Amino acid sequence: MAPAGARLVRIAQASPQHDVLIHAQHVQTAPAAVLAGQQLRIPVVITVRDHWPWDYFATGLHADRLPYPRSTWAGLLTDLPVRRGPLRGVLALPAIPYMLAHVRRRARFLAQADAVIAVSNYMAARLAAIVPPERIHVIPNMVDIAAAARVAATSPSTTIEGPFMLFVGKLEVNKGAALLVDIFRALPELPQLPLLIAGSGALKAPLQRDLAALGIDARFLDWADHDEVLRLMARCDLLLFPSAWGEPLSRVPLEASALGAPILAMPTGGTPDIISDGVNGVLAATPAIFAQHMCALLANPTWRRQLGINARSNAAKHFSVESVIQRYVALYERLIRNPT
């Protein structure tokens, strides 16, 4: 057994409590947790928060940029030279058999867990090809609503007067940054609200150029830490989340919901678990539809305010620390009472 698994065995054996289980929260600890649980004959829970069961790099992104379904020979053959650079990438190609075997090993251990927690229904659907469906439990990431509210109660250091729209995220293809240009190009007229962009990445320069060419008042922050982003979320008039890949369950719409921001998002990955279309946010599947909804939302401040109120209520009900912990505890108790 690996050192991590042996350490888990020693910790469990030293516990004065009889009701013990192991909960692995990361790909690196999952195999050790399964081996230790089998030796101790106690339940093992594994949470899957990203794409590690099917992607060696766990991102679900080819070359760390474009969404793709899983690691394959063909995928890694073209991924590595881009991800590592031409020379290092080519030198890494002989490692592809090991990488694919490692992904299969992850899946084998994951399938042996007594319970696998998927952070969204999207992730649960993908896990169903690896884990028996009866062992999959959807429990979302949590957000500390009270802590976020305390931070947001202080004024942001960013100077911006009047209403504004907000985009938060890496300026990369998968985060939908490239779609911002398509969305604004599809608008019948220029919005009166400026767009504040909190993020950096490879697309920053093209975005600055293309949005300026469209006449969009886009303001790029050089730097915004997490607390500053929370303050901006709490004050924005519309948060744009055009993510273009399989987000397991993004913190951006989670935290924005907790702070009562009206959200317009793409229905990708786990985002529909956070946003019910037209109730506590709006979903749009294409840039053209996104632009249509943006126009409607900007023209209707009453609707935006109600979406924000509903978003905060939904976050408190489904994603608060108290709500999520209750679901964890219920699962733990069920596994301890009825071990597999």
C-alpha positions as CSV (number, residue, x, y, z in Angstrom):
1,M,0.0,0.0,0.0
2,A,1.2,3.5,-0.8
3,P,2.4,5.7,2.1
4,A,-0.7,7.8,2.0
5,G,-3.0,4.8,2.3
6,A,-0.9,3.4,5.1
7,R,-1.2,6.7,7.0
8,L,-5.0,6.7,6.6
9,V,-5.1,3.2,8.1
10,R,-3.1,4.3,11.1
11,I,-5.2,7.4,11.6
12,A,-8.5,5.4,11.4
13,Q,-7.2,2.7,13.7
14,A,-6.2,5.3,16.3
15,S,-9.6,6.9,16.2
16,P,-11.6,6.5,19.4
17,Q,-14.8,6.5,17.4
18,H,-16.4,3.4,15.9
19,D,-18.2,5.3,13.1
20,V,-15.4,6.1,10.7
21,L,-15.3,6.6,7.0
22,I,-12.8,8.1,4.6
23,H,-13.6,11.0,2.3
24,A,-11.1,11.7,-0.5
25,Q,-11.4,15.2,-2.0
26,H,-8.7,15.0,-4.7
27,V,-7.5,12.8,-7.5
28,Q,-4.2,12.2,-5.7
29,T,-5.8,10.8,-2.5
30,A,-8.6,8.8,-4.1
31,P,-6.6,5.5,-4.7
32,A,-5.0,5.6,-1.3
33,A,-8.5,6.2,0.3
34,V,-9.9,3.1,-1.5
35,L,-7.0,0.9,-0.5
36,A,-7.2,2.0,3.1
37,G,-11.0,1.6,3.2
38,Q,-10.8,-1.9,1.8
39,Q,-8.2,-2.9,4.4
40,L,-10.2,-1.4,7.3
41,R,-13.5,-2.5,5.9
42,I,-15.0,1.0,6.2
43,P,-16.9,3.1,3.7
44,V,-15.0,5.4,1.2
45,V,-16.4,8.5,-0.4
46,I,-14.7,10.3,-3.3
47,T,-15.7,13.8,-4.5
48,V,-15.1,14.6,-8.2
49,R,-14.8,18.3,-8.7
50,D,-13.1,18.4,-12.1
51,H,-12.4,16.1,-15.1
52,W,-9.7,13.8,-13.7
53,P,-11.6,10.5,-14.2
54,W,-11.3,10.9,-18.0
55,D,-8.7,13.5,-18.6
56,Y,-5.0,13.1,-17.5
57,F,-4.6,16.8,-16.9
58,A,-8.1,17.0,-15.2
59,T,-9.1,20.2,-17.0
60,G,-11.2,18.6,-19.8
61,L,-9.3,21.0,-22.1
62,H,-7.2,20.2,-25.1
63,A,-3.9,22.2,-24.8
64,D,-5.4,23.8,-21.7
65,R,-7.7,25.8,-24.0
66,L,-10.3,23.9,-26.0
67,P,-12.9,21.6,-24.5
68,Y,-12.6,17.9,-25.4
69,P,-14.3,14.8,-24.0
70,R,-11.4,12.7,-22.7
71,S,-7.7,11.8,-23.0
72,T,-7.0,9.7,-26.1
73,W,-3.9,8.7,-28.1
74,A,-4.9,11.2,-30.8
75,G,-5.8,13.9,-28.3
76,L,-2.5,13.7,-26.3
77,L,-0.5,13.4,-29.5
78,T,-1.6,17.0,-30.5
79,D,-2.1,18.2,-26.9
80,L,1.4,17.8,-25.5
81,P,3.3,19.8,-28.1
82,V,1.0,22.8,-27.5
83,R,0.8,22.4,-23.7
84,R,4.5,21.8,-23.1
85,G,6.0,23.6,-26.1
86,P,7.2,21.9,-29.3
87,L,10.4,20.4,-28.0
88,R,9.3,19.3,-24.6
89,G,6.0,18.2,-26.0
90,V,7.6,15.9,-28.6
91,L,9.9,14.5,-25.9
92,A,6.9,13.7,-23.8
93,L,5.1,11.7,-26.5
94,P,6.6,8.3,-25.3
95,A,4.8,8.9,-22.0
96,I,1.3,8.7,-23.7
97,P,0.8,4.9,-22.9
98,Y,1.6,5.7,-19.2
99,M,-0.8,8.7,-19.2
100,L,-3.6,6.7,-20.6
101,A,-3.0,3.8,-18.2
102,H,-3.0,6.3,-15.4
103,V,-6.4,7.6,-16.4
104,R,-7.7,4.0,-16.5
105,R,-6.3,3.4,-13.1
106,R,-8.0,6.4,-11.7
107,A,-11.3,5.2,-13.1
108,R,-10.8,1.7,-11.6
109,F,-10.3,3.0,-8.1
110,L,-13.1,5.5,-8.5
111,A,-15.5,2.6,-9.4
112,Q,-14.6,0.8,-6.1
113,A,-15.7,3.7,-3.9
114,D,-18.8,3.2,-1.8
115,A,-20.1,6.6,-2.8
116,V,-18.9,9.1,-5.4
117,I,-20.0,12.7,-5.1
118,A,-20.6,14.6,-8.3
119,V,-20.8,18.4,-7.8
120,S,-23.4,18.8,-10.5
121,N,-25.9,16.7,-12.6
122,Y,-23.6,17.2,-15.6
123,M,-20.7,15.6,-13.7
124,A,-23.0,12.8,-12.5
125,A,-24.0,12.0,-16.1
126,R,-20.4,11.7,-17.1
127,L,-19.5,9.6,-14.1
128,A,-22.3,7.1,-14.9
129,A,-20.0,5.5,-17.5
130,I,-17.5,4.7,-14.8
131,V,-19.4,4.3,-11.5
132,P,-22.5,2.3,-10.8
133,P,-25.4,4.9,-10.9
134,E,-26.6,3.9,-7.4
135,R,-23.3,5.0,-5.9
136,I,-23.4,8.5,-7.5
137,H,-24.7,11.3,-5.3
138,V,-25.0,14.9,-6.5
139,I,-23.9,17.3,-3.8
140,P,-22.8,20.8,-5.0
141,N,-19.9,23.0,-4.0
142,M,-20.8,25.3,-1.1
143,V,-20.6,29.0,-0.8
144,D,-20.2,30.9,2.5
145,I,-23.0,33.4,2.0
146,A,-22.4,35.3,5.2
147,A,-18.7,35.7,4.6
148,A,-19.2,36.8,1.0
149,A,-21.8,39.4,2.3
150,R,-19.3,40.7,4.9
151,V,-16.7,41.3,2.2
152,A,-19.1,42.8,-0.3
153,A,-20.3,45.3,2.4
154,T,-17.1,47.2,2.0
155,S,-16.6,49.5,-1.0
156,P,-14.6,48.2,-4.0
157,S,-11.3,49.9,-4.8
158,T,-12.2,49.9,-8.5
159,T,-13.5,53.3,-9.5
160,I,-16.6,53.0,-11.7
161,E,-19.6,55.4,-11.6
162,G,-23.1,54.3,-12.4
163,P,-24.5,51.0,-13.6
164,F,-22.2,48.4,-15.2
165,M,-22.0,44.9,-16.6
166,L,-19.4,42.5,-15.3
167,F,-17.4,39.6,-16.8
168,V,-15.3,37.5,-14.4
169,G,-12.9,34.8,-15.5
170,K,-9.8,33.9,-17.5
171,L,-9.7,35.5,-20.9
172,E,-9.5,32.1,-22.6
173,V,-11.6,30.3,-25.2
174,N,-13.2,27.9,-22.8
175,K,-14.4,30.6,-20.4
176,G,-16.3,32.2,-23.3
177,A,-14.2,35.3,-23.5
178,A,-14.0,35.0,-27.3
179,L,-17.8,34.8,-27.4
180,L,-18.0,38.3,-25.9
181,V,-17.2,39.8,-29.3
182,D,-19.8,37.7,-31.1
183,I,-22.4,38.6,-28.5
184,F,-21.8,42.3,-28.7
185,R,-21.6,42.2,-32.4
186,A,-25.1,40.6,-32.5
187,L,-26.6,43.5,-30.5
188,P,-29.0,45.7,-32.5
189,E,-27.5,48.8,-30.7
190,L,-24.7,49.6,-28.4
191,P,-25.4,49.1,-24.7
192,Q,-25.4,52.2,-22.5
193,L,-23.7,50.4,-19.6
194,P,-19.9,49.9,-19.6
195,L,-18.5,46.3,-19.4
196,L,-16.0,45.7,-16.6
197,I,-13.8,42.7,-17.3
198,A,-12.0,41.2,-14.3
199,G,-9.6,38.6,-15.7
200,S,-6.4,38.0,-17.6
201,G,-5.3,35.6,-20.3
202,A,-4.2,35.1,-23.9
203,L,-7.3,36.8,-25.3
204,K,-6.9,40.1,-23.5
205,A,-5.2,42.0,-26.4
206,P,-7.6,40.7,-29.1
207,L,-10.6,41.4,-26.9
208,Q,-9.4,45.0,-26.2
209,R,-9.0,45.5,-30.0
210,D,-12.2,43.9,-31.1
211,L,-14.5,45.3,-28.5
212,A,-13.1,48.8,-29.1
213,A,-13.7,48.4,-32.8
214,L,-17.3,47.6,-32.1
215,G,-17.6,50.8,-29.9
216,I,-18.1,48.9,-26.7
217,D,-17.0,50.7,-23.5
218,A,-15.0,47.8,-22.1
219,R,-12.8,48.4,-19.1
220,F,-10.1,45.8,-18.2
221,L,-8.9,45.5,-14.7
222,D,-5.1,45.0,-14.4
223,W,-5.7,43.1,-11.2
224,A,-8.7,42.2,-9.0
225,D,-8.3,39.8,-6.0
226,H,-11.1,37.6,-4.9
227,D,-12.5,40.1,-2.3
228,E,-12.6,42.8,-4.9
229,V,-14.4,40.5,-7.3
230,L,-17.0,39.8,-4.7
231,R,-17.6,43.5,-4.2
232,L,-18.0,44.1,-7.9
233,M,-20.4,41.1,-8.2
234,A,-22.6,42.6,-5.4
235,R,-22.8,45.9,-7.3
236,C,-23.0,44.9,-11.0
237,D,-26.3,45.4,-12.9
238,L,-25.7,42.2,-15.0
239,L,-23.1,39.5,-14.7
240,L,-22.2,37.9,-18.1
241,F,-21.1,34.2,-17.9
242,P,-20.8,32.9,-21.5
243,S,-18.7,29.9,-20.5
244,A,-18.2,27.6,-23.5
245,W,-17.1,24.3,-21.8
246,G,-18.2,21.7,-19.3
247,E,-17.9,23.7,-16.1
248,P,-18.2,21.1,-13.3
249,L,-19.8,23.8,-11.1
250,S,-18.3,27.2,-11.4
251,R,-17.7,29.4,-8.5
252,V,-18.4,32.6,-10.5
253,P,-22.2,32.1,-10.8
254,L,-22.3,30.5,-7.3
255,E,-20.8,33.5,-5.6
256,A,-22.6,36.0,-7.8
257,S,-25.9,34.3,-6.9
258,A,-25.1,34.4,-3.2
259,L,-24.6,38.2,-3.6
260,G,-27.8,38.7,-5.5
261,A,-26.4,39.5,-8.9
262,P,-28.6,39.1,-12.0
263,I,-26.8,36.6,-14.2
264,L,-27.0,35.9,-17.9
265,A,-25.1,32.6,-18.7
266,M,-24.6,29.9,-21.2
267,P,-26.2,26.6,-20.2
268,T,-23.0,24.6,-20.2
269,G,-21.7,22.0,-17.7
270,G,-23.2,22.4,-14.3
271,T,-24.4,25.9,-14.7
272,P,-28.1,24.9,-15.1
273,D,-27.9,23.4,-11.6
274,I,-27.3,27.0,-10.4
275,I,-29.6,28.9,-12.7
276,S,-33.2,28.1,-13.5
277,D,-33.9,29.9,-16.7
278,G,-36.0,33.0,-16.2
279,V,-36.4,32.4,-12.4
280,N,-33.0,33.2,-10.8
281,G,-31.1,34.0,-13.9
282,V,-31.3,33.7,-17.6
283,L,-29.7,31.0,-19.9
284,A,-28.8,31.5,-23.5
285,A,-27.3,28.8,-25.7
286,T,-25.9,30.9,-28.6
287,P,-24.3,34.3,-28.9
288,A,-27.3,35.6,-30.8
289,I,-29.8,34.5,-28.2
290,F,-27.4,35.8,-25.5
291,A,-27.5,39.2,-27.2
292,Q,-31.3,39.2,-27.3
293,H,-31.6,38.4,-23.6
294,M,-29.0,41.0,-22.8
295,C,-31.1,43.7,-24.5
296,A,-34.2,42.6,-22.7
297,L,-32.5,42.5,-19.3
298,L,-30.8,45.9,-19.7
299,A,-34.1,47.4,-20.6
300,N,-35.9,46.0,-17.6
301,P,-34.2,46.8,-14.2
302,T,-37.2,45.5,-12.3
303,W,-36.7,42.0,-13.8
304,R,-33.0,42.2,-13.1
305,R,-33.6,43.0,-9.4
306,Q,-36.1,40.2,-9.1
307,L,-33.6,37.7,-10.7
308,G,-31.0,38.9,-8.1
309,I,-33.4,38.4,-5.2
310,N,-34.3,34.9,-6.4
311,A,-30.7,34.1,-7.0
312,R,-29.8,34.9,-3.4
313,S,-32.7,32.9,-2.1
314,N,-31.8,29.9,-4.2
315,A,-28.1,30.1,-3.1
316,A,-29.2,30.1,0.6
317,K,-31.5,27.1,0.0
318,H,-29.2,24.9,-2.1
319,F,-25.6,26.0,-1.8
320,S,-25.1,27.5,1.6
321,V,-22.6,25.9,4.0
322,E,-25.4,24.7,6.2
323,S,-27.4,23.2,3.4
324,V,-24.5,21.3,1.8
325,I,-23.1,20.1,5.1
326,Q,-26.5,18.6,6.0
327,R,-26.4,16.6,2.8
328,Y,-22.9,15.4,3.5
329,V,-23.9,14.3,7.0
330,A,-27.0,12.4,5.7
331,L,-24.8,10.5,3.2
332,Y,-22.2,9.7,5.8
333,E,-24.8,8.4,8.2
334,R,-26.4,6.2,5.5
335,L,-23.1,4.7,4.5
336,I,-22.1,4.0,8.1
337,R,-25.5,2.4,8.9
338,N,-25.5,0.4,5.7
339,P,-22.0,-0.3,4.5
340,T,-21.7,-2.0,1.1
